[in-house]
Amino acid sequence: MILETPASVRLHGKGRKERCCPLWPETARAFRLHLEECRIAPHETRSVLLNHRGEPLTRFGVRLILNKHFQDAARHVPSLRRKRLHPHSLRHSTVLHLLRAGVDLSTIANWLGHVSVTTTNRYLTMDLEAKRRALDKTEPVNGREAGRIPWRSDQSLIHWLESL
């Protein structure tokens, strides 16, 4: 983990893939505090997110922690009780956030550790807001124009089609 500017973290993903990802300054500050609390040297090469036994946090541990905090939030915000949240939701919401910020798909694929952009396409589901923005970029069909088919009155086109 490199916490100097620009801060970044080295991640190990599926298939032993390794990649380096940038961190927001706020995230780097949070990691610095965490490393101080755990008495881990900033340039030490080891897992920094540990479970209660001091072992690397697994995806199951992440799910447990996320669920605990989600249930607590649902007590304060009852509408959350109908929602489903899992660790992969964080990945999906990050992709959506990056897309809304205008980040291109190949950069997102690289960030996620995908070899192919096709794999990244599976993560993309347009939400209602994105659909509204797409609709706003178009013009509505004028009611009078919708029923009119301009090529029907073009006799030269009709004659050419009949000659085929």
C-alpha positions as CSV (number, residue, x, y, z in Angstrom):
1,M,0.0,0.0,0.0
2,I,1.3,3.4,-1.0
3,L,-0.3,6.1,1.1
4,E,1.7,9.1,-0.1
5,T,0.2,11.3,-2.9
6,P,-1.0,9.8,-5.1
7,A,-2.2,7.0,-2.8
8,S,-2.8,3.5,-4.2
9,V,-3.3,0.0,-3.0
10,R,-2.2,-3.4,-4.5
11,L,-5.1,-5.8,-4.8
12,H,-5.0,-9.6,-5.3
13,G,-8.1,-10.9,-7.1
14,K,-9.4,-14.1,-8.5
15,G,-6.9,-16.3,-10.4
16,R,-4.1,-14.7,-8.4
17,K,-4.4,-11.5,-10.5
18,E,-2.7,-8.5,-9.0
19,R,-3.5,-4.9,-9.8
20,C,-2.8,-1.5,-8.4
21,C,-5.7,0.9,-7.8
22,P,-5.8,4.5,-6.8
23,L,-7.3,5.7,-3.5
24,W,-9.2,8.8,-2.6
25,P,-7.3,11.0,-0.1
26,E,-10.0,10.3,2.5
27,T,-9.6,6.6,2.0
28,A,-5.8,6.9,2.3
29,R,-6.3,8.9,5.6
30,A,-8.6,6.1,6.9
31,F,-6.0,3.5,6.1
32,R,-3.2,5.4,7.8
33,L,-5.3,5.5,11.0
34,H,-6.1,1.8,10.7
35,L,-2.4,0.9,10.2
36,E,-1.5,3.0,13.3
37,E,-4.2,1.3,15.4
38,C,-3.0,-2.2,14.2
39,R,0.7,-1.2,14.5
40,I,1.4,-2.1,10.9
41,A,4.2,-0.3,9.1
42,P,2.8,1.6,6.0
43,H,5.2,-0.1,3.6
44,E,4.9,-3.6,5.1
45,T,3.7,-6.1,2.6
46,R,0.9,-8.0,4.3
47,S,-2.9,-8.1,4.7
48,V,-4.2,-5.1,6.5
49,L,-7.9,-6.0,6.8
50,L,-7.9,-8.7,9.5
51,N,-10.7,-10.7,11.3
52,H,-11.0,-11.0,15.0
53,R,-8.4,-13.8,15.0
54,G,-5.8,-11.6,13.2
55,E,-6.2,-13.5,10.0
56,P,-6.9,-11.9,6.6
57,L,-10.6,-10.9,6.3
58,T,-12.4,-13.3,3.9
59,R,-15.4,-12.5,1.7
60,F,-17.5,-14.3,4.2
61,G,-16.2,-12.0,6.9
62,V,-16.9,-8.9,4.8
63,R,-20.5,-10.2,4.2
64,L,-21.0,-10.7,8.0
65,I,-19.7,-7.1,8.8
66,L,-21.8,-5.6,6.0
67,N,-24.9,-7.5,7.0
68,K,-24.4,-6.3,10.7
69,H,-24.2,-2.7,9.7
70,F,-27.0,-3.0,7.2
71,Q,-29.4,-4.5,9.8
72,D,-28.5,-1.7,12.1
73,A,-29.2,0.9,9.4
74,A,-32.5,-0.9,8.6
75,R,-33.7,-0.3,12.2
76,H,-33.3,3.4,11.6
77,V,-34.5,3.5,8.0
78,P,-37.4,1.0,7.7
79,S,-37.5,1.2,3.9
80,L,-34.1,-0.7,3.9
81,R,-35.7,-3.8,5.2
82,R,-37.1,-4.6,1.7
83,K,-33.6,-4.2,0.1
84,R,-30.9,-6.8,-0.4
85,L,-27.3,-5.9,0.1
86,H,-24.2,-8.1,-0.3
87,P,-20.5,-7.3,-0.8
88,H,-20.9,-7.5,-4.6
89,S,-23.4,-4.6,-4.4
90,L,-20.5,-2.4,-3.5
91,R,-18.8,-3.4,-6.7
92,H,-21.9,-2.8,-8.8
93,S,-22.5,0.6,-7.2
94,T,-18.9,1.6,-7.8
95,V,-19.2,0.7,-11.5
96,L,-22.4,2.8,-11.8
97,H,-20.8,5.7,-10.0
98,L,-17.8,5.5,-12.4
99,L,-20.1,5.4,-15.4
100,R,-22.1,8.4,-14.2
101,A,-18.8,10.3,-13.8
102,G,-18.0,9.6,-17.4
103,V,-15.3,7.0,-17.0
104,D,-15.0,4.8,-20.1
105,L,-15.8,1.1,-20.0
106,S,-12.2,-0.1,-20.7
107,T,-10.9,1.9,-17.7
108,I,-13.6,0.4,-15.5
109,A,-12.8,-3.1,-16.8
110,N,-9.2,-2.6,-16.0
111,W,-10.1,-1.3,-12.5
112,L,-12.2,-4.4,-11.8
113,G,-9.4,-6.6,-13.0
114,H,-11.3,-7.9,-16.1
115,V,-9.3,-9.1,-19.0
116,S,-12.2,-8.4,-21.4
117,V,-14.7,-5.5,-21.5
118,T,-17.3,-8.1,-22.3
119,T,-17.0,-9.4,-18.8
120,T,-17.6,-5.8,-17.5
121,N,-20.8,-5.5,-19.6
122,R,-22.4,-8.1,-17.3
123,Y,-22.1,-5.6,-14.4
124,L,-23.9,-2.9,-16.3
125,T,-27.6,-2.5,-15.6
126,M,-29.0,0.9,-16.3
127,D,-31.0,2.4,-13.5
128,L,-34.0,4.6,-13.9
129,E,-32.0,7.8,-13.7
130,A,-29.7,6.7,-16.5
131,K,-32.7,5.8,-18.6
132,R,-34.3,9.3,-18.0
133,R,-31.1,11.0,-19.0
134,A,-31.0,9.0,-22.2
135,L,-34.6,9.9,-22.9
136,D,-33.9,13.5,-22.3
137,K,-31.3,13.4,-25.0
138,T,-33.9,12.6,-27.6
139,E,-36.8,14.6,-28.9
140,P,-40.4,13.3,-28.6
141,V,-42.1,12.3,-31.8
142,N,-44.5,14.9,-32.9
143,G,-48.1,13.5,-32.8
144,R,-48.9,14.7,-36.4
145,E,-45.7,13.3,-37.8
146,A,-46.0,9.9,-36.1
147,G,-49.0,8.9,-38.3
148,R,-47.5,10.2,-41.5
149,I,-45.2,7.9,-43.5
150,P,-43.3,10.3,-45.9
151,W,-42.1,7.6,-48.3
152,R,-45.7,6.6,-49.2
153,S,-46.2,9.9,-51.1
154,D,-42.9,9.5,-53.0
155,Q,-44.2,8.0,-56.3
156,S,-40.7,7.5,-57.7
157,L,-39.8,5.3,-54.7
158,I,-43.1,3.4,-55.1
159,H,-42.4,2.8,-58.8
160,W,-38.9,1.6,-58.1
161,L,-40.0,-0.8,-55.4
162,E,-42.7,-2.2,-57.7
163,S,-40.1,-2.8,-60.4
164,L,-38.1,-5.1,-58.2
